[in-house]
Amino acid sequence: MVVVSILPGRFADMAQDIGIPARYGIAQAVGDTVGPGGFVRALRAIPMLAEIGRAIGEHAPGAHVCNLTNPMSVLTGALHAACPGIRAWGECHEVTKLRKQVAWIANRAAGAPIFTHRDVEANVLGINHFTFADRISLKGRDMLPAYRAFAAEHGASGWVAAEPDPADEHERYFGDRSKVKFDLFRRFGIPAAAGDRHLAEFLPATDYLGDPGGWSFGLTPVEYREREQAQKRAAAEALAAGGSLPAALFRRGCGRARGTSRRPDAAPRHGRRLHPGLRHGGAGLMRLDPFYLITGTAAELERLVPLGVKLVQLRAKDMETPELRRQIARSRDVCARHGAQLVVNDYWELALDLDCDAVHLGQEDMDTADFAALRRAGIRFGLSTHDEAELDRALSQDPAYVALGPVYPTLLKKMKWGPQGLERVTRWKAMAGRVPLVGIGGLTIERLPGLFAAGADSAAVVTDIQRAPDLRTARIRPWPARRRSKRAGCLSNLRAPRPARLRKTMKPNAQIQPADSRYE
């Protein structure tokens, strides 16, 4: 994991980004995302992010890269443009403000402090700092009606959970009363999910920026940022000398929540979201579930995934494109709710369009698939193989996994290849190395020990489940229970293509400083 959190240049540079436009009547509340300040900051930061990305490609090519630096969407996009295949996304804490409001609404209704923002799930749309939520739920309950009433109740006066100390300079410059959020909800019918200072900068100045006092948010002065930066440096030096951290600075630095969520399983990401198996597997690794279910419809998937399935492929056939889109989107949402990973068979373009995690492609699909587009989007792909030439071709694309089949005789479809057998599974694993190997074809629960002993990481199951008369009870329940106990054996490398190695690393005189993105 590589975390990128820098201040591009100095606060003195940022002062010019804000001060020069101000002399011409252009107000900026923050000046780090849009407007003149965001534009000039991006010009400074893009070369830095590109060089950081290239250095990651040289020294940590398989790492996942979390960008915390603003302008978030622009810089995350620049990382992908400069370093195709990089596993980068952006994260921001702003959505937490909306989630805290919703938890407060629920606690008021319950009459007790039962819920926190971590109980609130929000589906976030838009780009960083101009985000909206079209779905908000708490413990499965739709909270949009309650939020609508809350926004109407406080639209004119604004709202804070507790009145701040008037002497709190930080709150004066960084806090707000959600008046802009409530007004945007009134205007557009969808809750805004960022701080008022950021939201205001995306709208015409006459909407909000022209009257920050009336809308109860501050224009954050760079002078304050410089002063607080000096205080933090002094505190750090005191700590290094054996002193203690001032209590007030500690409360400001550590007491503001940073967690935020775009989906039930992930934070709002301005690159690709990551499946839980990736997050817990470690940098460059993925937890490949030993039970890999293949099903033909979203309806079947909806019945089976809640029974414990964690890895499922949607192999939809003979459908028109509109119906395929509905099937994939429905399957994607079911898997997200249950913490399962969805793999879309064949239809890689729809997977791109519908923001899916992974696709599975056959050898013929490889002729037309845009692997560069899949890598840029962070979509992982598994590839079918049946002979050594196909395996060599598949491994040259650096896939998320390779599949070998049929291991045993299969009733699913006629194939020109005979049963591969367990000896070939062992040979395939030796050639694939750390790339995970999926066995498919004629697999039953009774055949699992032999398959795994031969070296397969996962067993793809089709016929044993599909031919059962009752999908819910006949054969599905025993499969998840028969997962191998040593889960660490399922960790498999998902290496991104290595960019060309560099002859140099970061320039020693680059103007990059550590940044506390909480203040951006």
RODO-2510 file (C-alpha; in nm, 4 decimals, decimal comma):
residues 520
     n   res          X          Y          Z
     1     m     0,0000     0,0000     0,0000
     2     v     0,1256     0,3459    -0,0938
     3     v    -0,0521     0,6540     0,0458
     4     v     0,0006     0,9823    -0,1383
     5     s    -0,0679     1,2827     0,0857
     6     i     0,1334     1,5875    -0,0156
     7     l     0,1066     1,9642    -0,0240
     8     p     0,1980     2,0588    -0,3829
     9     g     0,4359     2,3463    -0,3332
    10     r     0,3992     2,5659    -0,0233
    11     f     0,1200     2,7505     0,1529
    12     a     0,2863     3,0651     0,0200
    13     d     0,2049     2,9407    -0,3289
    14     m    -0,1527     2,8687    -0,2237
    15     a    -0,1777     3,2221    -0,0886
    16     q    -0,1080     3,3490    -0,4401
    17     d    -0,3637     3,1057    -0,5861
    18     i    -0,6298     3,2648    -0,3659
    19     g    -0,5012     3,6192    -0,3257
    20     i    -0,4510     3,7127    -0,6905
    21     p    -0,8045     3,6127    -0,8014
    22     a    -0,9428     3,7869    -0,4908
    23     r    -0,7986     4,1166    -0,6146
    24     y    -1,0199     4,0773    -0,9210
    25     g    -1,3329     3,9964    -0,7208
    26     i    -1,3117     3,6146    -0,7404
    27     a    -1,3729     3,4653    -0,3955
    28     q    -1,2656     3,1108    -0,3104
    29     a    -1,3650     2,9315     0,0081
    30     v    -1,0895     2,6681    -0,0184
    31     g    -0,9130     2,7041    -0,3519
    32     d    -0,7799     2,3494    -0,3887
    33     t    -1,0278     2,1745    -0,6199
    34     v    -1,1964     2,4047    -0,8734
    35     g    -1,1738     2,7687    -0,9765
    36     p    -0,8421     2,9474    -1,0266
    37     g    -0,6895     2,7945    -0,7131
    38     g    -0,7811     2,4393    -0,8060
    39     f    -0,6632     2,4865    -1,1646
    40     v    -0,3208     2,6278    -1,0719
    41     r    -0,2762     2,3739    -0,7914
    42     a    -0,3443     2,0967    -1,0444
    43     l    -0,0794     2,2397    -1,2789
    44     r     0,1727     2,2248    -0,9925
    45     a     0,0671     1,8830    -0,8679
    46     i     0,0170     1,6769    -1,1868
    47     p     0,3911     1,6500    -1,2669
    48     m     0,4579     1,5539    -0,9045
    49     l     0,1902     1,2819    -0,9066
    50     a     0,3126     1,1522    -1,2412
    51     e     0,6675     1,1190    -1,1068
    52     i     0,5418     0,9561    -0,7873
    53     g     0,3422     0,7105    -1,0007
    54     r     0,6471     0,6234    -1,2094
    55     a     0,8537     0,5715    -0,8941
    56     i     0,5843     0,3384    -0,7614
    57     g     0,6022     0,1506    -1,0892
    58     e     0,9752     0,1005    -1,0368
    59     h     0,9905     0,0261    -0,6651
    60     a     0,6426    -0,1148    -0,5791
    61     p     0,4755    -0,2204    -0,9062
    62     g     0,2096    -0,4323    -0,7392
    63     a     0,1091    -0,1781    -0,4745
    64     h    -0,2346    -0,0303    -0,4249
    65     v    -0,2145     0,3488    -0,4241
    66     c    -0,4463     0,5657    -0,2162
    67     n    -0,4371     0,9329    -0,3136
    68     l    -0,5440     1,1861    -0,0498
    69     t    -0,4162     1,4933    -0,2328
    70     n    -0,6409     1,7575    -0,3905
    71     p    -0,7648     1,8244    -0,6492
    72     m    -0,8606     1,4631    -0,5875
    73     s    -1,0360     1,3605    -0,9086
    74     v    -0,7879     1,5399    -1,1352
    75     l    -0,4799     1,3975    -0,9648
    76     t    -0,6159     1,0430    -0,9412
    77     g    -0,6974     1,0623    -1,3103
    78     a    -0,3467     1,1942    -1,3784
    79     l    -0,1964     0,8933    -1,2004
    80     h    -0,3921     0,6580    -1,4266
    81     a    -0,3062     0,8570    -1,7394
    82     a     0,0654     0,8732    -1,6620
    83     c     0,0931     0,5154    -1,5347
    84     p    -0,1558     0,2828    -1,7108
    85     g    -0,2319    -0,0182    -1,4964
    86     i    -0,1618     0,1551    -1,1644
    87     r    -0,4007     0,0484    -0,8886
    88     a    -0,4883     0,3941    -0,7671
    89     w    -0,7991     0,5464    -0,6171
    90     g    -0,8788     0,8618    -0,4220
    91     e    -1,0316     0,8913    -0,0760
    92     c    -1,1855     1,1863     0,1078
    93     h    -1,3521     1,2265     0,4466
    94     e    -1,6189     1,4787     0,3391
    95     v    -1,9042     1,2268     0,3084
    96     t    -1,8664     1,1557     0,6792
    97     k    -2,0457     1,4846     0,7504
    98     l    -2,3617     1,3631     0,5813
    99     r    -2,3374     1,0243     0,7495
   100     k    -2,3002     1,1895     1,0906
   101     q    -2,6116     1,3960     1,0266
   102     v    -2,8093     1,0841     0,9376
   103     a    -2,6886     0,9038     1,2514
   104     w    -2,7936     1,2072     1,4573
   105     i    -3,1407     1,1984     1,2966
   106     a    -3,1763     0,8296     1,3831
   107     n    -3,0581     0,8827     1,7413
   108     r    -3,3056     1,1673     1,7904
   109     a    -3,5880     0,9416     1,6710
   110     a    -3,4687     0,6599     1,8999
   111     g    -3,4259     0,8909     2,1975
   112     a    -3,0799     0,7512     2,2699
   113     p    -2,7277     0,7638     2,1165
   114     i    -2,7495     0,4202     1,9548
   115     f    -2,5979     0,4825     1,6122
   116     t    -2,2760     0,6302     1,4746
   117     h    -2,1841     0,7383     1,1230
   118     r    -2,0339     0,3932     1,0699
   119     d    -2,3848     0,2472     1,0744
   120     v    -2,4851     0,4675     0,7807
   121     e    -2,4359     0,3526     0,4233
   122     a    -2,4435     0,6055     0,1395
   123     n    -2,4237     0,5536    -0,2351
   124     v    -2,2211     0,8549    -0,3422
   125     l    -2,2257     1,0106    -0,6886
   126     g    -2,0305     1,2918    -0,8517
   127     i    -1,6690     1,4002    -0,8209
   128     n    -1,4725     1,4798    -0,5115
   129     h    -1,6021     1,7814    -0,3128
   130     f    -1,9153     1,7984    -0,5299
   131     t    -2,0701     1,4718    -0,4218
   132     f    -2,4325     1,3668    -0,3755
   133     a    -2,6008     1,0586    -0,2318
   134     d    -2,8963     0,9012    -0,4096
   135     r    -2,9353     0,6277    -0,1465
   136     i    -2,8829     0,6527     0,2302
   137     s    -2,9631     0,3689     0,4672
   138     l    -2,9068     0,2784     0,8300
   139     k    -2,9188    -0,0869     0,9277
   140     g    -3,1136    -0,1543     0,6074
   141     r    -3,3662     0,1254     0,6636
   142     d    -3,4117     0,3925     0,3962
   143     m    -3,3173     0,7240     0,5573
   144     l    -3,3967     0,9575     0,2666
   145     p    -3,7492     1,0419     0,3927
   146     a    -3,6112     1,1284     0,7363
   147     y    -3,3347     1,3381     0,5825
   148     r    -3,5879     1,5222     0,3662
   149     a    -3,7846     1,6226     0,6747
   150     f    -3,4640     1,7147     0,8591
   151     a    -3,3449     1,9414     0,5748
   152     a    -3,6838     2,1154     0,5606
   153     e    -3,6786     2,1649     0,9378
   154     h    -3,3322     2,3260     0,9421
   155     g    -3,3116     2,4760     0,5940
   156     a    -3,3407     2,8376     0,7062
   157     s    -3,1503     2,8249     1,0356
   158     g    -2,8888     2,5627     0,9565
   159     w    -2,7791     2,2858     1,1923
   160     v    -2,4843     2,1773     1,4029
   161     a    -2,4769     1,8897     1,6477
   162     a    -2,3336     2,1203     1,9155
   163     e    -2,2719     2,4922     1,9077
   164     p    -1,8979     2,5579     1,8653
   165     d    -1,6927     2,7751     2,0953
   166     p    -1,6878     3,1272     1,9400
   167     a    -1,3163     3,1413     2,0195
   168     d    -1,2463     2,8226     1,8177
   169     e    -1,0643     2,9671     1,5199
   170     h    -1,0413     2,6336     1,3424
   171     e    -1,4187     2,5826     1,3553
   172     r    -1,4711     2,9380     1,2330
   173     y    -1,2735     2,8702     0,9154
   174     f    -1,3536     2,5041     0,8522
   175     g    -1,7001     2,4512     0,9990
   176     d    -2,0446     2,5164     0,8513
   177     r    -2,4125     2,4831     0,9409
   178     s    -2,5113     2,2771     0,6331
   179     k    -2,7195     2,5584     0,4873
   180     v    -2,5678     2,5051     0,1429
   181     k    -2,6334     2,1307     0,1645
   182     f    -2,9940     2,1870     0,2647
   183     d    -3,0452     2,4419    -0,0110
   184     l    -2,8987     2,2111    -0,2753
   185     f    -3,1331     1,9385    -0,1545
   186     r    -3,4237     2,1793    -0,1916
   187     r    -3,3126     2,2753    -0,5433
   188     f    -3,2176     1,9357    -0,6820
   189     g    -3,3965     1,6803    -0,4635
   190     i    -3,0812     1,4854    -0,3722
   191     p    -2,8668     1,5237    -0,0574
   192     a    -2,5284     1,6881    -0,1046
   193     a    -2,2459     1,4950     0,0589
   194     a    -1,9578     1,7385     0,1116
   195     g    -1,8765     2,0404     0,3244
   196     d    -2,0472     2,3679     0,2365
   197     r    -1,7152     2,5412     0,1623
   198     h    -1,6336     2,2907    -0,1102
   199     l    -1,9838     2,2666    -0,2533
   200     a    -2,0123     2,6441    -0,2902
   201     e    -1,7062     2,6606    -0,5149
   202     f    -1,8734     2,4476    -0,7844
   203     l    -2,1689     2,6857    -0,8192
   204     p    -2,1867     3,0398    -0,9596
   205     a    -2,0452     3,2915    -0,7113
   206     t    -2,3828     3,4629    -0,6855
   207     d    -2,5357     3,1442    -0,5402
   208     y    -2,3304     3,1107    -0,2212
   209     l    -1,9744     3,2450    -0,2362
   210     g    -2,0950     3,6031    -0,2600
   211     d    -2,2473     3,5794     0,0884
   212     p    -2,0551     3,3272     0,2995
   213     g    -2,1748     3,4854     0,6238
   214     g    -2,5383     3,4546     0,5215
   215     w    -2,4836     3,0900     0,4322
   216     s    -2,2843     3,0278     0,7529
   217     f    -1,9538     2,9046     0,6154
   218     g    -1,6082     3,0601     0,6182
   219     l    -1,3509     3,1509     0,3571
   220     t    -1,0451     2,9714     0,4889
   221     p    -0,7475     3,2107     0,4931
   222     v    -0,4085     3,0731     0,3961
   223     e    -0,2578     3,2829     0,6756
   224     y    -0,4355     3,0574     0,9250
   225     r    -0,3046     2,7457     0,7508
   226     e     0,0507     2,8807     0,7671
   227     r     0,0162     2,9688     1,1324
   228     e    -0,1218     2,6288     1,2286
   229     q     0,1451     2,4537     1,0225
   230     a     0,4089     2,6399     1,2240
   231     q     0,2374     2,5336     1,5477
   232     k     0,2381     2,1700     1,4384
   233     r     0,6039     2,1806     1,3460
   234     a     0,6888     2,3333     1,6824
   235     a     0,4858     2,0647     1,8557
   236     a     0,6612     1,7916     1,6554
   237     e     1,0004     1,9315     1,7489
   238     a     0,8955     1,9437     2,1139
   239     l     0,7870     1,5790     2,0982
   240     a     1,1178     1,4834     1,9379
   241     a     1,2956     1,6574     2,2240
   242     g     1,0996     1,4571     2,4817
   243     g     0,8201     1,7071     2,5471
   244     s     0,4418     1,6569     2,5267
   245     l     0,1837     1,7464     2,2649
   246     p    -0,0427     2,0422     2,3514
   247     a    -0,3886     1,9118     2,4397
   248     a    -0,5721     2,1568     2,2138
   249     l    -0,3642     2,0608     1,9122
   250     f    -0,4120     1,6928     1,9890
   251     r    -0,7903     1,7329     1,9977
   252     r    -0,7903     1,9104     1,6642
   253     g    -0,5463     1,6721     1,5019
   254     c    -0,6982     1,3441     1,6158
   255     g    -1,0554     1,4102     1,7163
   256     r    -1,2157     1,4564     1,3736
   257     a    -1,3433     1,1399     1,2100
   258     r    -1,1841     1,0453     0,8816
   259     g    -1,3776     0,7318     0,7857
   260     t    -1,6311     0,7559     0,5026
   261     s    -1,8246     0,5204     0,2821
   262     r    -1,9440     0,5255    -0,0737
   263     r    -2,0874     0,1742    -0,0764
   264     p    -2,1522    -0,0756     0,2009
   265     d    -1,8133    -0,2320     0,1345
   266     a    -1,5965     0,0639     0,0343
   267     a    -1,5022     0,4266     0,0786
   268     p    -1,5895     0,6869    -0,1885
   269     r    -1,3281     0,6368    -0,4515
   270     h    -1,2483     0,8598    -0,7384
   271     g    -1,0667     0,5770    -0,9148
   272     r    -1,1924     0,2181    -0,8761
   273     r    -1,3468     0,0652    -0,5685
   274     l    -1,1766    -0,2339    -0,4110
   275     h    -1,3426    -0,5575    -0,3165
   276     p    -1,2966    -0,6545     0,0504
   277     g    -1,0790    -0,9484    -0,0519
   278     l    -0,8284    -0,7080    -0,1997
   279     r    -0,8262    -0,4759     0,0982
   280     h    -0,7553    -0,7526     0,3469
   281     g    -0,5234    -0,9519     0,1246
   282     g    -0,2391    -0,7041     0,1343
   283     a    -0,0611    -0,5060    -0,1347
   284     g    -0,0723    -0,6918    -0,4664
   285     l    -0,2605    -0,9895    -0,3209
   286     m    -0,6185    -1,1076    -0,3432
   287     r    -0,8018    -1,3598    -0,1334
   288     l    -0,9400    -1,5972    -0,3971
   289     d    -1,2269    -1,7930    -0,2444
   290     p    -1,1926    -2,1696    -0,2977
   291     f    -1,5623    -2,1956    -0,3938
   292     y    -1,6243    -2,0178    -0,7248
   293     l    -1,9906    -2,0401    -0,8201
   294     i    -2,0997    -1,9919    -1,1808
   295     t    -2,4631    -1,9073    -1,2403
   296     g    -2,6695    -1,7991    -1,5393
   297     t    -2,9112    -1,5381    -1,4074
   298     a    -2,9338    -1,2662    -1,1486
   299     a    -3,2347    -1,4434    -0,9953
   300     e    -3,0276    -1,7554    -0,9263
   301     l    -2,7453    -1,5413    -0,7932
   302     e    -2,9858    -1,3647    -0,5550
   303     r    -3,0928    -1,7000    -0,4107
   304     l    -2,7461    -1,8476    -0,3770
   305     v    -2,5157    -1,5667    -0,2662
   306     p    -2,6903    -1,5189     0,0732
   307     l    -2,6099    -1,8843     0,1517
   308     g    -2,2415    -1,8038     0,1933
   309     v    -2,1070    -1,7641    -0,1605
   310     k    -1,8181    -1,5140    -0,1754
   311     l    -1,7049    -1,5496    -0,5382
   312     v    -1,9579    -1,5788    -0,8202
   313     q    -1,9535    -1,5494    -1,1974
   314     l    -2,2564    -1,4344    -1,3918
   315     r    -2,2547    -1,6343    -1,7153
   316     a    -2,5611    -1,4871    -1,8863
   317     k    -2,6364    -1,6190    -2,2354
   318     d    -2,8814    -1,5446    -2,5181
   319     m    -3,0050    -1,2096    -2,3858
   320     e    -3,0537    -0,8751    -2,5540
   321     t    -2,8248    -0,5951    -2,4377
   322     p    -3,0851    -0,4079    -2,2250
   323     e    -3,1640    -0,7275    -2,0350
   324     l    -2,7938    -0,8074    -1,9975
   325     r    -2,7395    -0,4655    -1,8444
   326     r    -3,0218    -0,5253    -1,5960
   327     q    -2,8874    -0,8697    -1,5065
   328     i    -2,5341    -0,7439    -1,4486
   329     a    -2,6405    -0,4372    -1,2488
   330     r    -2,8747    -0,6473    -1,0348
   331     s    -2,6010    -0,9049    -0,9707
   332     r    -2,3477    -0,6338    -0,8905
   333     d    -2,5743    -0,4824    -0,6267
   334     v    -2,6555    -0,8197    -0,4680
   335     c    -2,2864    -0,9032    -0,4371
   336     a    -2,2116    -0,5615    -0,2884
   337     r    -2,4769    -0,6128    -0,0199
   338     h    -2,3436    -0,9541     0,0784
   339     g    -1,9698    -0,8897     0,0525
   340     a    -1,9290    -1,1216    -0,2451
   341     q    -1,7158    -1,0619    -0,5519
   342     l    -1,8868    -1,0619    -0,8909
   343     v    -1,7106    -1,1729    -1,2086
   344     v    -1,8907    -1,0911    -1,5348
   345     n    -1,8435    -1,3514    -1,8060
   346     d    -1,7607    -1,2280    -2,1589
   347     y    -1,9278    -0,8859    -2,1523
   348     w    -1,6273    -0,6736    -2,0586
   349     e    -1,7685    -0,3545    -2,2147
   350     l    -2,0811    -0,3746    -1,9996
   351     a    -1,8653    -0,4501    -1,6952
   352     l    -1,6698    -0,1320    -1,7660
   353     d    -1,9853     0,0711    -1,8084
   354     l    -2,1535    -0,0699    -1,4979
   355     d    -1,8522    -0,0317    -1,2648
   356     c    -1,8015    -0,4023    -1,1939
   357     d    -1,5006    -0,5550    -1,0195
   358     a    -1,3904    -0,8313    -1,2564
   359     v    -1,4549    -1,0113    -1,5831
   360     h    -1,3821    -1,3578    -1,7176
   361     l    -1,2777    -1,3926    -2,0807
   362     g    -1,2310    -1,6887    -2,3091
   363     q    -0,9582    -1,7170    -2,5690
   364     e    -1,1837    -1,5801    -2,8436
   365     d    -1,2814    -1,2868    -2,6233
   366     m    -0,9128    -1,2003    -2,5870
   367     d    -0,9011    -1,1174    -2,9585
   368     t    -1,1346    -0,8202    -2,9134
   369     a    -1,1018    -0,7240    -2,5452
   370     d    -0,9488    -0,3852    -2,4661
   371     f    -0,7101    -0,4921    -2,1906
   372     a    -0,5657    -0,1427    -2,1632
   373     a    -0,9118    -0,0021    -2,0864
   374     l    -0,9732    -0,2730    -1,8278
   375     r    -0,6424    -0,1966    -1,6588
   376     r    -0,7068     0,1774    -1,6579
   377     a    -1,0429     0,1158    -1,4922
   378     g    -0,8892    -0,1257    -1,2388
   379     i    -1,1100    -0,4144    -1,3558
   380     r    -0,9397    -0,7477    -1,2976
   381     f    -0,9765    -1,0233    -1,5544
   382     g    -0,9506    -1,4003    -1,5455
   383     l    -0,8707    -1,5966    -1,8607
   384     s    -0,9662    -1,9461    -1,9771
   385     t    -0,6913    -2,1850    -2,0889
   386     h    -0,6929    -2,5379    -2,2287
   387     d    -0,3426    -2,5992    -2,3640
   388     e     0,0061    -2,4622    -2,3073
   389     a    -0,0108    -2,2155    -2,5967
   390     e    -0,3267    -2,0642    -2,4482
   391     l    -0,1683    -2,0541    -2,1042
   392     d     0,1358    -1,8685    -2,2395
   393     r    -0,0929    -1,6226    -2,4165
   394     a    -0,3028    -1,5699    -2,1037
   395     l    -0,0036    -1,5186    -1,8729
   396     s     0,1360    -1,2560    -2,1106
   397     q    -0,1641    -1,0378    -2,0196
   398     d    -0,0840    -1,0601    -1,6451
   399     p    -0,4344    -1,1823    -1,5517
   400     a    -0,6016    -1,1872    -1,2115
   401     y    -0,6264    -1,5652    -1,2493
   402     v    -0,6194    -1,8383    -1,5132
   403     a    -0,8730    -2,1177    -1,5430
   404     l    -0,8007    -2,4712    -1,6628
   405     g    -1,0704    -2,7047    -1,7825
   406     p    -1,2342    -2,9351    -1,8070
   407     v    -1,0595    -3,1081    -1,5200
   408     y    -1,3151    -3,3924    -1,5321
   409     p    -1,5745    -3,4889    -1,7940
   410     t    -1,8421    -3,2196    -1,8072
   411     l    -2,2090    -3,2334    -1,9013
   412     l    -2,2405    -2,8575    -1,9433
   413     k    -2,1314    -2,8242    -2,3055
   414     k    -1,9453    -3,0080    -2,5776
   415     m    -1,5760    -2,9200    -2,5859
   416     k    -1,2962    -3,0117    -2,8226
   417     w    -1,0683    -3,0797    -2,5251
   418     g    -1,0907    -3,3984    -2,3265
   419     p    -1,0628    -3,4092    -1,9478
   420     q    -0,7381    -3,2420    -1,8388
   421     g    -0,6885    -3,4446    -1,5205
   422     l    -0,5156    -3,3594    -1,1950
   423     e    -0,1623    -3,4048    -1,3280
   424     r    -0,2193    -3,1173    -1,5691
   425     v    -0,3577    -2,9073    -1,2835
   426     t    -0,0242    -2,9553    -1,1064
   427     r     0,1721    -2,8666    -1,4204
   428     w    -0,0463    -2,5583    -1,4836
   429     k     0,0134    -2,4321    -1,1304
   430     a     0,3874    -2,4735    -1,1698
   431     m     0,3802    -2,2667    -1,4887
   432     a     0,1377    -2,0070    -1,3540
   433     g     0,3466    -1,9457    -1,0421
   434     r     0,1751    -1,6960    -0,8117
   435     v    -0,1066    -1,6265    -1,0561
   436     p    -0,4084    -1,8064    -0,9062
   437     l    -0,5380    -2,1157    -1,0814
   438     v    -0,9075    -2,2009    -1,1054
   439     g    -1,0109    -2,5560    -1,1901
   440     i    -1,3365    -2,6027    -1,3778
   441     g    -1,5313    -2,8881    -1,5289
   442     g    -1,7073    -3,1818    -1,3691
   443     l    -1,6261    -3,0788    -1,0136
   444     t    -1,8171    -3,2136    -0,7158
   445     i    -1,7654    -3,1855    -0,3433
   446     e    -1,6084    -3,5307    -0,3406
   447     r    -1,3452    -3,4206    -0,5945
   448     l    -1,2329    -3,1106    -0,4045
   449     p    -0,9510    -3,2656    -0,1973
   450     g    -0,7782    -3,3998    -0,5078
   451     l    -0,8155    -3,0725    -0,6967
   452     f    -0,6693    -2,8634    -0,4169
   453     a    -0,3914    -3,1137    -0,3498
   454     a    -0,2974    -3,0858    -0,7170
   455     g    -0,2434    -2,7118    -0,6733
   456     a    -0,5660    -2,5361    -0,7726
   457     d    -0,6554    -2,2262    -0,5726
   458     s    -1,0267    -2,2318    -0,6457
   459     a    -1,2937    -2,4690    -0,7792
   460     a    -1,5427    -2,3280    -1,0311
   461     v    -1,8728    -2,5077    -0,9970
   462     v    -2,1514    -2,5117    -1,2525
   463     t    -2,3251    -2,8449    -1,3159
   464     d    -2,3205    -2,9750    -0,9589
   465     i    -2,5327    -2,6772    -0,8550
   466     q    -2,7322    -2,6007    -1,1688
   467     r    -2,8652    -2,9560    -1,2160
   468     a    -2,9893    -2,9791    -0,8577
   469     p    -3,3719    -2,9744    -0,8403
   470     d    -3,3759    -2,7220    -0,5573
   471     l    -3,1046    -2,4578    -0,5895
   472     r    -3,1433    -2,3380    -0,2318
   473     t    -3,1027    -2,6683    -0,0499
   474     a    -2,9926    -2,9548    -0,2736
   475     r    -2,6230    -2,8866    -0,3261
   476     i    -2,5308    -2,5283    -0,2456
   477     r    -2,5131    -2,5461     0,1331
   478     p    -2,2316    -2,8008     0,1631
   479     w    -2,0005    -2,6167    -0,0788
   480     p    -1,9133    -2,3069     0,1275
   481     a    -1,8668    -2,5296     0,4320
   482     r    -1,6015    -2,7326     0,2504
   483     r    -1,3642    -2,4403     0,1983
   484     r    -1,0072    -2,5185     0,2866
   485     s    -0,9223    -2,4270     0,6422
   486     k    -0,5883    -2,2677     0,5577
   487     r    -0,7249    -1,9544     0,3950
   488     a    -0,3773    -1,8100     0,3564
   489     g    -0,3207    -2,0668     0,0835
   490     c    -0,5698    -1,8772    -0,1298
   491     l    -0,3665    -1,5572    -0,1441
   492     s    -0,2652    -1,5016    -0,5025
   493     n    -0,0718    -1,2275    -0,6704
   494     l    -0,2575    -0,9762    -0,8829
   495     r     0,0412    -0,8016    -1,0297
   496     a    -0,0218    -0,4992    -1,2462
   497     p     0,1866    -0,4692    -1,5640
   498     r     0,5192    -0,3169    -1,4688
   499     p     0,5880     0,0216    -1,6228
   500     a     0,9320     0,0639    -1,7778
   501     r     1,1918     0,0898    -1,5062
   502     l     1,3186     0,4363    -1,4303
   503     r     1,6786     0,5466    -1,4197
   504     k     1,5982     0,7976    -1,1495
   505     t     1,3637     0,8397    -0,8548
   506     m     1,2109     1,1550    -0,7095
   507     k     1,3982     1,4752    -0,7789
   508     p     1,5631     1,5865    -0,4533
   509     n     1,4540     1,9483    -0,4998
   510     a     1,0869     1,8761    -0,5751
   511     q     0,8595     2,1104    -0,3788
   512     i     0,6616     1,8449    -0,1924
   513     q     0,5614     1,8721     0,1708
   514     p     0,3614     1,6378     0,3933
   515     a     0,0020     1,7578     0,4117
   516     d    -0,2797     1,7076     0,6572
   517     s    -0,5634     1,6563     0,4089
   518     r    -0,8099     1,7141     0,6920
   519     y    -0,7578     2,0846     0,6286
   520     e    -0,8128     2,0812     0,2523
***
